Amino acid sequence: MSEDIRFTQLRTWLDFSLARLFQERGWGAYPTGTLTPASSDASFRRYFRWECDGRTLIVMDAPPPQEDCRPFLHVASLLAEAGVHVPEILAQDLDQGFLLLSDLGRHTYLDVLTADNADDYFDAALTALLAYQRVPVAGRLPVYDRALLSRELQLFPDWYVRCVLKRSFSEAEAAEWQHVCEVLIDSALAQPQVLVHRDYMPRNLMVSDPNPGILDFQDAVFGPITYDVTCLFKDAFLSWPERRVKDWLAMYWERARQQGLPVDENFEAFYRASDLMGVQRHLKVIGIFARICHRDGKPKYLADVPRFFTYIETVIARRPELASLGTLLKQLQAGQSV
């Protein structure tokens, strides 16, 4: 289906939905507003902002079969149950893949974060994170199990090594890679399990009232407790000094213990779990960014790949159990094989 036809369908549905919404809410006659792109992401989803006379709403276009709105609706209800700030669902057409949502604002955390204001913004982000981690979700979300963690890690050799580096693992490298994967996955599965957003990062947190507004949560799972807090401070598009990241992790850990969340009672053990969880995520995201470039024709994301390698190398330097990963990455970067 062409984009123009899809957009026409969206406009037709939106006109009908807005007319009904204005009537139901007692907002008066439905006015003719403007519809402009609000954002897009690495998936097939697009977002538009409808605006008229100071009122703004967001339209999500999630075209089937590539996208499915149902997980978004389900996770939105779980997060709302926690009392955190997520968009209100104002209208929906699941068959067509259209949602009408409340507008959480125009500025993400990524837009406004600085070294001076980061403590305040992250304090609010941690409050929301701790709130939704307390929601009982066992049996209500997909499990972040060994198979899923393994599939994510496999994105690195399948897309980055093969498509970006134009090579494949040797037999010895494949054995080392498998060992590294087992170390990372075993660490993740040994952690207490909670609701995991999976992309809890500044780009998906909106400056709003109350802070933060949370977006892009449709891929949430039941998984490792360190995942989201690690994602928050080791972002795809923004880096912080290691000392500051460790201080923020310690602040989260202390607040989590105070609120009865099942974090490890020893901070250094928690810190190790966070380190290894971060490496799993970073390897996955490097693979995803390579896939977006080579499969979807969106090369801009590859520019942020060096940031992830820096995160990984920093962790390798303090985690002897990942020494073989360090050797493997050096060989890949040098174009060598074992």
C-alpha positions in Angstrom: 0.0 0.0 0.0 1.4 3.4 -0.9 2.0 6.0 1.8 -0.4 8.4 0.2 -3.3 5.9 0.3 -2.4 5.0 3.9 -2.4 8.7 4.9 -5.8 9.2 3.2 -7.2 6.3 5.2 -5.8 7.8 8.4 -7.4 11.2 7.6 -10.7 9.6 7.0 -10.6 7.6 10.2 -9.3 10.6 12.2 -12.1 12.9 11.0 -14.7 10.4 12.1 -13.0 9.7 15.4 -12.5 13.4 16.3 -16.1 14.3 15.5 -17.2 11.6 17.9 -14.7 12.5 20.6 -15.6 16.2 20.5 -19.3 15.2 20.9 -18.6 12.7 23.7 -16.4 15.1 25.7 -18.6 18.1 25.2 -15.9 20.1 23.5 -18.3 21.7 21.0 -18.2 21.4 17.2 -15.3 19.5 15.7 -13.0 22.1 14.1 -10.7 21.7 11.2 -7.2 21.3 12.6 -3.8 20.8 11.2 -2.1 17.4 11.0 1.7 17.4 11.0 4.4 14.8 11.5 5.2 14.5 15.2 8.0 11.9 15.1 9.0 8.5 13.6 11.1 5.8 15.0 13.1 2.8 13.9 10.0 0.7 13.3 7.2 1.1 10.8 5.2 3.3 13.1 4.6 7.0 12.4 3.2 9.7 14.7 1.2 12.8 13.8 0.1 15.8 15.9 -3.4 17.1 15.3 -3.7 20.7 16.5 -6.4 23.4 16.6 -7.1 26.3 18.9 -4.5 25.3 21.5 -5.7 21.7 21.7 -3.3 19.0 20.5 -3.7 15.2 20.1 -1.4 12.5 18.8 -2.2 10.0 16.1 -0.3 6.7 15.9 -0.1 5.0 12.5 1.0 1.4 13.1 0.4 -0.4 9.8 -0.5 -4.1 10.0 0.9 -6.6 9.5 4.3 -5.0 10.4 2.9 -3.5 13.6 0.2 -4.4 16.1 -1.4 -1.9 18.4 -2.7 -4.5 20.9 0.5 -4.7 23.0 0.6 -0.9 23.2 -2.9 -0.9 24.7 -2.2 -3.7 27.1 1.1 -2.3 28.5 -0.5 1.2 28.7 -3.1 -0.3 31.0 -0.4 -1.9 33.2 1.6 1.4 33.4 -1.6 3.3 34.2 -2.2 0.8 37.0 1.1 1.9 38.4 0.1 5.5 38.4 2.7 6.6 35.9 2.1 9.1 33.1 1.2 7.4 29.8 -1.0 8.6 26.9 -4.7 8.3 27.3 -6.3 6.1 24.5 -9.0 8.3 23.0 -9.9 6.3 20.0 -8.7 3.1 18.3 -9.0 1.0 15.2 -6.9 -2.1 15.7 -7.7 -3.6 12.3 -6.3 -0.6 10.5 -3.6 0.2 13.0 -4.7 3.6 14.1 -4.7 5.1 17.6 -5.7 8.6 18.8 -3.8 9.5 22.0 -3.5 12.4 24.4 -0.4 14.5 23.7 2.3 14.3 26.4 4.2 17.3 25.0 6.7 18.3 22.4 10.0 17.9 24.2 11.7 14.6 25.2 14.2 14.3 28.0 16.8 13.9 25.2 16.0 17.5 24.0 16.5 19.1 27.4 18.9 17.1 29.5 22.1 18.9 30.5 24.8 18.1 33.1 23.2 20.7 35.4 19.5 19.5 35.3 20.1 15.8 34.9 19.7 15.0 38.6 16.2 16.4 38.8 15.0 14.8 35.5 16.4 11.4 36.4 15.0 11.6 39.9 11.5 11.8 38.3 12.4 9.1 35.9 13.5 6.8 38.7 10.3 7.5 40.6 8.2 6.3 37.6 10.5 3.3 37.1 10.2 2.2 40.7 6.4 2.6 40.5 5.9 0.4 37.5 8.4 -2.2 38.7 6.1 -2.8 41.8 3.2 -3.8 39.6 2.7 -7.6 39.6 3.0 -8.7 36.0 4.0 -12.3 36.1 1.7 -14.1 33.6 0.6 -10.8 32.1 3.5 -10.1 29.8 5.8 -12.1 27.6 8.8 -13.5 29.5 12.3 -12.3 28.7 13.5 -15.9 28.5 16.7 -17.5 27.3 15.4 -17.9 23.8 14.5 -14.2 23.5 17.8 -13.0 25.0 19.7 -15.4 22.6 17.8 -14.2 19.6 18.6 -10.6 20.5 22.3 -11.3 20.8 22.3 -13.2 17.5 21.5 -9.9 15.8 25.1 -8.8 16.3 26.7 -11.5 14.2 23.8 -11.8 11.8 23.6 -8.1 10.9 26.7 -6.2 12.2 29.4 -8.7 11.6 27.9 -10.0 8.4 26.5 -6.9 6.8 28.7 -4.1 8.2 32.0 -5.9 8.6 31.3 -8.2 5.6 32.6 -11.3 7.3 31.4 -14.1 9.5 32.8 -15.8 12.7 35.4 -18.4 12.4 34.8 -21.7 14.2 36.9 -20.5 17.1 35.2 -17.1 17.2 31.8 -18.7 17.1 32.8 -20.8 20.2 34.0 -17.7 22.0 30.8 -15.9 21.1 28.7 -18.7 22.4 30.5 -18.6 25.7 30.0 -14.8 26.0 26.3 -15.2 25.3 26.0 -17.8 28.0 27.7 -15.5 30.5 25.4 -12.6 29.7 22.2 -14.7 29.5 22.9 -16.6 32.7 23.4 -13.2 34.5 20.1 -11.8 33.1 18.1 -14.9 34.1 19.5 -15.0 37.6 18.1 -11.6 38.4 14.7 -10.9 40.0 12.1 -10.3 37.3 9.8 -7.3 37.0 8.0 -5.2 34.3 10.7 -4.2 31.8 9.9 -1.4 29.4 12.9 -2.4 27.2 13.6 1.1 25.8 13.4 3.3 29.0 15.7 6.0 27.7 15.6 9.8 27.4 14.2 9.7 23.9 11.1 7.9 25.1 10.5 10.1 28.2 8.6 13.3 27.7 8.9 16.5 29.6 5.3 16.8 30.9 3.2 17.3 34.0 3.8 15.0 35.9 7.3 14.1 34.7 8.0 12.0 32.8 5.5 11.1 30.2 6.4 7.6 29.1 6.2 6.4 25.4 7.2 3.5 23.2 6.5 0.8 25.8 4.7 -1.7 23.5 7.6 -4.2 23.7 7.5 -4.6 27.5 8.3 -7.9 29.0 8.7 -9.7 32.3 12.4 -9.6 32.8 15.6 -8.6 34.6 15.3 -5.8 37.2 18.5 -4.1 36.1 17.5 -3.7 32.5 15.5 -0.4 32.4 17.7 1.4 34.9 20.8 0.5 32.9 19.1 1.6 29.7 18.2 4.9 31.2 21.8 5.9 32.1 23.6 4.2 29.1 21.5 5.7 26.4 21.8 5.2 22.6 22.1 8.9 22.0 23.6 10.5 25.1 26.5 9.5 27.3 27.4 10.4 30.9 30.7 10.1 32.9 31.1 6.7 34.5 31.3 8.1 38.0 27.9 9.8 37.6 26.3 6.7 36.2 27.4 4.7 39.1 26.1 7.3 41.5 22.7 7.2 39.8 22.6 3.4 39.8 23.4 3.5 43.5 20.6 6.0 44.1 18.2 3.7 42.3 19.4 0.6 44.2 19.0 2.3 47.5 15.5 3.5 46.7 14.5 0.1 45.3 15.6 -1.5 48.6 13.6 1.0 50.6 10.5 0.3 48.5 10.8 -3.5 48.9 11.9 -4.3 45.3 14.0 -7.5 45.1 17.3 -6.0 44.1 20.5 -7.7 45.3 21.3 -6.7 48.9 24.9 -6.2 47.8 25.4 -3.1 45.6 28.5 -4.5 43.9 26.6 -7.6 42.8 23.8 -5.4 41.5 26.4 -3.2 39.7 27.9 -6.3 38.0 24.4 -7.5 36.9 23.8 -4.0 35.5 27.1 -4.1 33.6 26.4 -7.4 32.0 22.8 -6.5 31.3 24.1 -3.4 29.5 26.5 -5.4 27.4 23.7 -7.7 26.3 21.5 -4.7 25.3 24.4 -2.9 23.5 25.3 -5.9 21.4 21.6 -6.3 20.5 21.2 -2.6 19.6 24.3 -2.6 17.4 22.8 -5.5 15.5 19.4 -3.7 15.3 21.0 -0.5 14.0 22.9 -2.5 11.3 19.6 -4.2 10.4 17.8 -0.9 10.1 20.5 0.3 7.8 20.8 -2.7 5.5 17.3 -4.0 5.5 15.2 -0.9 6.0 17.4 1.7 4.3 17.9 3.9 7.3 21.6 4.4 7.7 21.6 7.3 10.2 21.4 5.0 13.3 24.9 3.5 12.5 26.4 6.8 13.5 25.7 5.9 17.1 27.3 2.5 17.0 30.7 3.7 18.4 28.9 4.9 21.5 27.8 1.3 22.2 31.3 -0.1 21.7 32.6 2.5 24.2 30.0 1.3 26.8 31.0 -2.3 26.1 34.8 -1.7 26.3 34.4 0.2 29.6 32.6 -2.8 31.1 35.0 -5.3 29.7 37.9 -3.4 31.4 36.4 -4.1 34.9 34.8 -7.5 34.3 37.3 -10.3 33.7 34.5 -12.8 32.8 34.1 -10.7 29.6 37.8 -10.8 28.6 37.1 -13.2 25.7 34.5 -10.7 24.3 37.2 -8.0 24.4 39.5 -10.2 22.4 36.8 -11.0 19.9 35.9 -7.4 19.3 39.5 -6.4 18.8 39.9 -9.1 16.2 36.7 -8.0 14.4 37.8 -4.4 14.4 41.3 -5.4 13.0 39.8 -7.6 10.4 41.5 -10.7 11.9 40.2 -14.1 12.8 41.3 -16.7 15.3 
